[in-house]
Amino acid sequence: MEPTNTGRRIDSYVRVIAFVLGLGIAAGVVASSMIPAGEGALGADIHVVVAPTGELAVKPTGLILEGTGLTPGSEPATGAVQVLNQTGSTLDVRLRGIPDSAGLDRVLWISVTGPQDDTIYRGTLGGFRDWSTVVVFPSGAWRALRFEAWIPAGAGPAYAGRIAQVDLGFDVKAVPGP
């Protein structure tokens, strides 16, 4: 039995209707799964990490400061590390941070304070690439170092979407005995 022209026409209409219906359903699924636009500005992220050396033990190791979504004038990110002189000598210790990129060097500020709230470093991330002032570590003594990272109010848009991992490095020298 051969299909009639009317049967072929109905079959064509059904196919067109099914195609349009399928296209509408697919468009609805795509539209409903879209992520809505965010509000506010895209911030900067910073991670400061530390590892022990032969002379110094650190607690904790790894990530000691994590700042996400930093914008000009936002609350600073904070972190701390305990450092132990494992040697039998008093040590003069200087530190610096080596960022993995230069994107935040001029807009992100870092502050490092020592055990008696003495300022070891305060300035831009780029300036923290140079060695800090000396911190004296007596033999067997733990010392707390506190960190803050922020973007000052009034900073331009150069921070937006930037990410930096900063590896903390130590320059250790034994103090000559009497």
C-alpha positions in Angstrom: 0.0 0.0 0.0 1.4 3.3 -1.1 1.2 6.4 1.1 -1.0 9.2 -0.2 0.0 12.8 -0.8 -2.1 13.8 2.2 -0.2 11.3 4.4 3.1 12.6 3.2 2.0 16.2 4.0 0.9 15.3 7.5 4.2 13.5 8.1 6.1 16.6 6.9 4.1 18.9 9.2 4.7 16.6 12.2 8.4 16.6 11.5 8.6 20.4 11.3 6.5 20.8 14.5 8.7 18.3 16.3 11.9 20.1 15.1 10.5 23.5 16.3 9.4 22.0 19.6 12.8 20.4 20.2 14.6 23.7 19.3 12.4 25.5 21.8 13.1 23.0 24.6 16.8 23.2 23.9 16.8 27.0 24.0 14.8 26.9 27.3 17.4 24.5 28.8 20.3 26.7 27.7 18.6 29.9 29.0 17.8 28.4 32.4 21.3 27.1 33.0 23.1 30.4 32.3 25.0 31.9 35.2 23.6 35.3 36.2 25.9 38.3 35.9 27.7 39.1 39.2 27.5 42.3 41.1 30.5 44.5 42.1 34.1 44.6 41.0 36.4 41.7 40.3 39.0 41.6 43.1 42.6 40.4 43.4 43.8 37.2 45.1 47.0 36.6 47.0 48.4 33.5 48.6 51.6 33.6 50.8 53.3 30.3 51.3 56.3 29.3 53.4 58.5 26.2 53.7 61.1 25.3 56.4 64.8 25.8 55.9 67.7 23.9 57.4 68.1 26.4 60.2 64.4 27.4 60.7 61.3 25.4 61.4 58.0 26.9 60.5 54.5 26.2 61.8 52.3 25.9 59.8 54.0 25.1 56.5 52.4 25.9 53.2 49.7 28.5 53.0 49.9 31.2 55.7 47.9 34.0 54.2 45.0 33.8 51.7 43.3 36.9 50.4 40.5 36.6 47.9 38.5 39.3 46.2 40.7 42.1 47.5 39.5 45.5 46.2 40.7 49.1 47.1 39.8 49.9 50.7 38.5 46.4 51.5 39.5 44.6 54.7 43.1 43.3 54.6 43.8 39.6 54.4 45.8 38.4 57.5 47.9 35.5 58.3 50.7 34.3 60.7 53.5 31.9 61.0 55.6 30.7 63.9 59.3 30.4 63.2 61.8 28.4 65.3 65.6 28.8 65.3 66.7 25.1 65.3 70.4 25.9 65.6 72.7 26.3 68.5 73.5 29.9 67.6 71.6 33.2 67.6 70.5 34.0 64.0 70.0 37.3 62.1 67.1 36.6 59.8 65.8 38.7 56.9 62.9 37.7 54.7 61.4 38.6 51.4 58.5 37.5 49.2 58.9 36.3 45.7 55.6 36.6 43.7 55.0 34.3 40.8 54.0 37.3 38.6 54.4 41.1 38.6 50.7 41.9 38.1 50.2 43.1 41.7 53.6 44.5 42.4 52.6 48.2 42.5 49.0 48.0 43.8 49.1 45.4 46.6 50.6 46.3 49.9 52.2 43.9 52.4 53.0 44.4 56.1 55.0 42.0 58.2 55.3 42.5 61.9 57.5 40.7 64.4 57.1 39.4 68.0 56.9 42.8 69.7 54.8 44.4 66.9 57.9 45.7 65.4 57.6 46.4 61.6 59.8 44.1 59.6 58.4 45.3 56.2 55.6 47.6 55.1 55.3 48.5 51.4 54.3 47.3 48.0 54.5 43.7 46.9 57.1 44.7 44.4 59.3 46.2 47.2 58.9 43.0 49.2 61.2 41.3 46.6 64.1 42.9 48.4 65.3 41.6 51.8 63.6 43.0 54.9 65.2 44.4 58.1 66.9 41.9 60.4 65.0 39.9 63.0 67.1 38.3 65.7 66.2 34.7 66.6 67.9 33.3 69.7 68.8 29.6 69.7 65.8 27.4 70.3 63.3 30.4 70.3 60.0 30.5 68.5 59.0 33.9 67.0 55.6 34.9 65.5 55.5 36.8 62.3 52.2 38.4 61.3 51.2 39.3 57.7 48.6 41.7 56.2 47.9 42.2 52.5 45.6 44.9 51.2 44.9 47.2 48.2 44.8 50.9 49.4 41.7 53.0 48.7 42.1 55.0 45.5 44.1 52.3 43.7 43.4 52.2 40.0 41.8 49.2 38.2 45.2 47.4 37.7 44.3 44.9 40.5 41.1 43.5 39.0 41.3 39.8 38.3 45.0 39.5 39.2 46.3 36.5 41.3 49.7 36.2 42.9 51.3 33.4 44.9 54.2 34.7 47.1 56.9 32.3 48.2 58.4 33.5 51.5 62.2 33.3 51.6 64.7 33.6 54.5 68.2 34.9 54.5 69.9 33.4 57.6 73.2 34.4 59.2 74.7 33.2 62.4 75.6 35.9 64.9 79.3 35.6 65.9 79.7 34.6 69.5 81.5 36.6 72.2 
